[in-house]
Amino acid sequence: MIVEERTYVLHTGAKLSEYLEAYENIGLPAQKPILGGFLGYFVTEFGTQNELNHFWAYSDLEDRRSRRARLAGNEQWQECLSVIRPMIMTMSNKIMYPTSFSPIRSLPVSSDDPHTAFNEN
């Protein structure tokens, strides 16, 4: 399994609320069925302002490549990009592999370790 971290920093004049509304209502509904493996979407409170981080899990790099290619052809995703892309100043991404002791090591994501965020105890 791999985890992709995508980081976007919005332009100073961009409204975070407008970005998040468009993404939540147009982009995410297009992405989730195609990409699968949605782990979360986060905004910063301290540090770089107007920064967004989202995390996606894939079985491997080929799985990621084929899913991203399918997403690129999706009309709803292209509609979302036309709204959010002008708001984005910088984009970066990382591909990460879990360690042997990570509570997330395979798909679907689950853990029976009581000392993680994945356990209800």
C-alpha positions in Angstrom: 0.0 0.0 0.0 1.1 3.6 -0.6 -0.3 6.9 0.8 -0.3 10.0 -1.3 -0.1 13.3 0.5 -1.2 16.3 -1.6 -0.6 19.8 -0.3 -2.1 22.9 -1.8 -1.5 26.5 -0.8 -4.1 29.0 -1.9 -3.4 32.5 -3.0 -3.7 35.1 -0.3 -6.9 36.6 -1.9 -8.6 33.2 -2.3 -11.4 32.4 0.0 -10.8 29.1 1.8 -14.5 28.7 2.4 -15.2 28.9 -1.4 -12.5 26.4 -2.2 -13.8 23.9 0.4 -17.4 24.3 -0.7 -16.6 23.6 -4.3 -14.3 20.7 -3.4 -16.8 19.2 -1.0 -19.8 19.5 -3.3 -18.3 19.0 -6.8 -14.8 17.5 -6.5 -14.9 15.0 -3.7 -18.1 13.3 -5.0 -16.3 12.8 -8.3 -13.0 11.6 -6.8 -14.2 9.2 -4.1 -15.8 6.5 -6.4 -12.9 6.7 -8.9 -9.9 7.1 -6.5 -11.2 5.2 -3.5 -8.9 5.2 -0.5 -9.8 8.6 0.8 -8.1 9.1 4.2 -8.8 12.7 5.0 -8.7 16.4 4.1 -7.1 18.9 6.5 -6.6 22.7 6.8 -3.8 24.3 8.8 -4.4 26.3 11.9 -0.7 27.2 12.5 2.2 27.4 10.1 1.6 28.1 6.4 -1.7 29.9 6.0 -4.3 28.8 3.4 -2.7 25.3 3.3 -4.7 22.2 2.5 -3.5 18.6 2.9 -5.3 15.6 1.7 -4.4 11.9 1.9 -5.3 9.1 -0.4 -4.4 5.4 -0.2 -3.7 3.1 -3.2 -2.6 -0.5 -3.4 0.5 0.5 -5.4 1.8 3.1 -7.9 0.1 1.5 -10.9 -3.2 1.5 -9.1 -2.7 5.3 -8.4 -1.7 5.9 -12.0 -4.7 4.2 -13.5 -7.2 5.8 -11.1 -5.7 9.3 -11.6 -6.0 8.8 -15.4 -9.7 7.8 -15.1 -10.3 10.9 -12.9 -8.7 13.2 -15.4 -11.4 12.1 -17.9 -14.3 12.8 -15.5 -16.4 15.8 -16.5 -17.5 16.6 -12.9 -13.8 16.6 -11.8 -13.0 18.9 -14.6 -15.8 21.2 -13.6 -14.4 21.3 -10.0 -10.9 22.0 -11.3 -12.2 25.0 -13.3 -13.4 26.5 -10.0 -10.5 25.5 -7.6 -7.4 25.6 -9.8 -7.3 29.5 -10.1 -7.3 29.6 -6.3 -4.2 27.4 -5.9 -0.8 29.1 -5.7 1.3 26.0 -5.1 0.8 22.2 -5.3 3.0 19.4 -4.1 2.6 15.7 -3.4 4.5 12.9 -1.7 4.2 9.2 -2.1 4.7 7.4 1.3 5.1 3.8 2.2 3.9 2.6 5.6 6.4 1.2 8.1 6.0 -2.3 9.5 4.6 -0.8 12.8 2.2 1.7 11.2 -1.5 1.1 12.1 -2.3 1.7 8.4 -0.5 -0.9 6.3 -3.1 -2.3 3.9 -6.5 -1.6 2.3 -9.1 -1.4 3.5 -7.8 0.8 6.3 -8.5 -0.8 9.7 -6.6 -1.5 13.0 -7.3 -3.5 16.1 -4.6 -1.5 18.0 -6.5 0.3 20.9 -3.9 3.1 21.0 -4.7 4.5 17.5 -7.3 6.9 16.0 -8.7 3.9 14.2 -10.1 2.2 17.3 -13.2 3.3 19.0 -12.0 2.5 22.6 
